Amino acid sequence: MPPTRRSFLTQLATAGVVAPAWLSSASRGAEPGAPVAAYAPGLAAAIDAAGRIAAAMAGASSDPAVVAADESRWAAVQASWAVDRTILNLENGGVQPSPAVVNHAYLQAWLASHDAPAHSLNRVLWPQVEGVRADLAAAFGCDAEELALTRNTTEGIETVLLGLRWTAGDEVVTTTQDYWRFHNTLRQRADRDGIVFRPITLPVPASVDEIVARFAAAITPRTRALLISHVINLTGQFLPVREIVLMARARGVLVVVDGAHGFAHVPLNRDALECDIYATSLHKWLGAPHGTGFLYVRRERIAEIWPLYPAPAELRGNIRKFESIGTAPAAPYLAIREALVFWASIGAERKAARLRWLRERWLAPLADEPWLKIHTPRQPELAGALATVECAGLPPTKLAAWLWERHRTLVRPVIHPEFQGIRVTPNLYTTPADLERFVDLLRGAVLKGLG
């Protein structure tokens, strides 16, 4: 019988297993090299908390907005992360901590993989990953034979952008706000193959009609693809994926969707989006282990895309050709299942509503301040957890540094040719008290300065 979550942590502690130096810090109250026993109590408590979520949600209102505002429903969720509470982490956009139950599942699989890896990793653990593929496909609403497991959104999108058969003069349209790595990818293809990289601008913030109209106006007879973000990482603006896909498809143009901030943040499925290609990072809003993601490709399009790493010819139409990366750990992928269970215990609509509620908890008290400029739409259908704001007279990089160095509060500075600000991203473990403190910090920064 496999160990329970609590017994597994106890075994590590009693065995005197030593935590690596990078895991320890003075803020956690332990010196580098301290035994895992110093961390096990917090991890065990967080694991136990996750087991209470279903009971906490039992009998809740059918209206997600009502549940989102009912603080009694969220204590067990908040306690499910074993994180350093002396840090106010409002930078959950780039990468997120996993709930303790996910870390536990990852550690179990990682340790198991080191018992004769040629057998345990290759013959025992990796075959189990096929079940995870099926679970993810069910969550996204596609067939398992259309979903490749990747390490992040970048790997998925670059597989497509570098693998499609474009020739000199073919155009790819995206926006000036899309992810810089994909701009670099398209510039490389322009240099190497002569394609035309055409970034367009979008209003900040933007309406659905404005977004669709700008993409439609950008399409020419040479346009082969649109690259769009499901959620723009700089501001948190949602794009109307379905409307863009249907518009472009009618003109014979493929749409590639960067879903880094979409999956497990925005309630969605493949059929609602109508997309042919969608890539995401699971270490963002699903809370899966770092270095996990997926690439969805509609079945009939798989064969036309070259993989980043050459695969056997017989895999040309097989989604697994995009996974031919050589030896890789199975543990991160096996722990995805626990992340899916954790998400389901809360509910996709409830999570989305709570994230919007948390955003408004800090944004609403400041929204009417004359010194605050909001770059993110506040309508529920146009934005979720992420919001970017500009504080008059405070350069974003200096404000972010002051928040971190003086107040152990983490946000992301955003510097873009068209706008600037700080991106603030709470998560389900964030408490109302955390956000009240943040409001006070921002007001203090503006009224008293950063001195």
Secondary structure by P-SEA (a helix, b strand, c coil): ccccaaaaaaaaaaaccccccccccccccccccccccccaaaaaaaaaaaaacccccccccccaaaaaaccccccccccccccccccccccccccccccaaaaaaaaaaaaaaaccccccccccccccaaaaaaaaaaaaccccccccccccaaaaaaaaaacccccccbbbbbcccccaaaaaaaaaaaaccbbbbbbbbbcccccaaaaaaaaaaaccccccbbbbbccccccccccaaaaaaaaaaaacbbbbbcccccccccccccccccccbbbbbcccccccccccbbbbccccccccccccccccccccccccccccccccccccccaaaaaaaaaaaacaaaaaaaaaaaaacccccccccccccccccccccccccbbbbbcccccaaaaaaaaaccccbbbbbbbcccbbbbbbbbcccccaaaaaaaaaaaaaaaacccc
